[in-house]
Structures are given as C-alpha cells and as structure tokens.
C-alpha cells in the first residue's frame, strides 16, 4: 500500500487528495467495498468516528464519489495505525 499524500488544509476545509490507482488494486477494492458497506446503513454512521463528516458529505457528493472519499479516509486511518506499530 502506497503512503497517502499529505493533507492540505485551508481555513475550515481539509483537502485529503484522491485515492491513486497505484499500489495494490485488491487492497484498494477492499477499501471501496468497506466504504460502500458503511454507506448502506446511514443509521449506523454515528457509531463510526466520522458520522458528522459523512452526513455533511452525503448532502453534497454523488454516492460513488462519497464512497471513494470514505475509502480514502479509511486508508489513511489504516496507514496511521500500521505506522504507529513500528
């Protein structure tokens, strides 16, 4: 898994970048599927740490774009957790 690009923040808006098509395509597919599973059940969004972010993003993004954005966020969380172990 490639390291995600650094985030860029301007004011109150955080720009995380995109999921690149480089790296492990199977792992990328798993992150997209995990994001779609989370998006299927909006009632469970508050259980996850990014419930408020999901509600705001769902109002302005296409569902497939939202799934990619959530997958990007999940990949960044996974990268941070794996990096913290070392």
BELRADA-V236717 format. One record per residue. N is the residue number from 1. SS is DSSP state (H for helix, E for strand, - for the rest). NEAR is the number of other C-alpha atoms within 8 Angstrom. D_FIRST is the distance of its C-alpha to the first C-alpha in whole Angstrom. Layout:
N/SS/NEAR/D_FIRST + N/SS/NEAR/D_FIRST
This chain:
1/-/5/0 + 2/-/5/4 + 3/-/5/7 + 4/-/8/9 + 5/-/6/12 + 6/-/6/15 + 7/-/8/17 + 8/E/7/21 + 9/E/8/24 + 10/E/7/27 + 11/-/5/30 + 12/-/5/29 + 13/E/6/26 + 14/E/9/23 + 15/E/8/20 + 16/-/9/17 + 17/-/7/16 + 18/-/6/14 + 19/-/9/11 + 20/-/5/11 + 21/-/5/11 + 22/-/6/9 + 23/-/7/5 + 24/-/7/6 + 25/H/8/9 + 26/H/6/10 + 27/H/8/8 + 28/H/8/8 + 29/H/8/12 + 30/H/8/12 + 31/H/12/11 + 32/H/12/14 + 33/H/8/16 + 34/H/9/16 + 35/H/13/17 + 36/H/9/20 + 37/H/8/21 + 38/H/10/22 + 39/H/9/23 + 40/H/6/26 + 41/-/8/28 + 42/H/7/28 + 43/H/5/31 + 44/H/8/28 + 45/H/13/26 + 46/H/9/28 + 47/H/6/27 + 48/-/7/23 + 49/-/5/23 + 50/-/8/23 + 51/H/10/26 + 52/H/8/28 + 53/H/7/25 + 54/H/9/24 + 55/H/8/28 + 56/H/8/28 + 57/H/9/26 + 58/H/10/27 + 59/H/6/30 + 60/H/6/29 + 61/-/8/26 + 62/-/7/26 + 63/H/7/25 + 64/H/6/22 + 65/H/8/21 + 66/H/11/21 + 67/H/12/19 + 68/H/11/16 + 69/H/10/17 + 70/H/10/17 + 71/H/13/13 + 72/H/12/12 + 73/H/8/14 + 74/H/10/13 + 75/H/10/9 + 76/H/9/11 + 77/H/8/13 + 78/H/8/10 + 79/H/10/8 + 80/H/8/12 + 81/H/8/13 + 82/H/8/11 + 83/H/7/12 + 84/H/6/15 + 85/H/5/16 + 86/-/4/16
